[in-house]
Amino acid sequence: MDVLIGFSCFICGFLMMFAIHRVIFDYYAGKSEAVIKELKRQMHEPINVEIMHTYAEPDDVTDLKFNE
């Protein structure tokens, strides 16, 4: 009888952990797939990038003061 109770507790615990595992992983897998779809959609949209270079000239940096 003790062996049967122990075996049934093991099976119930295994099935419960398996169910929890499936629910959690399905939830996070669904969220990650949605993020991946959104990132893929954003990759195919045209992006306008404007690069502006601003360089400091010697007159701009003659009076720099640090830690004062």
Protein Blocks (a to p, Z undefined) as FASTA:
>chain_A
ZZmmmmmmmmmmmmmmmmmmmmmmmmmmmmmmmmmmmmmmmmmpccddddddddddfklm
mmgcehZZ
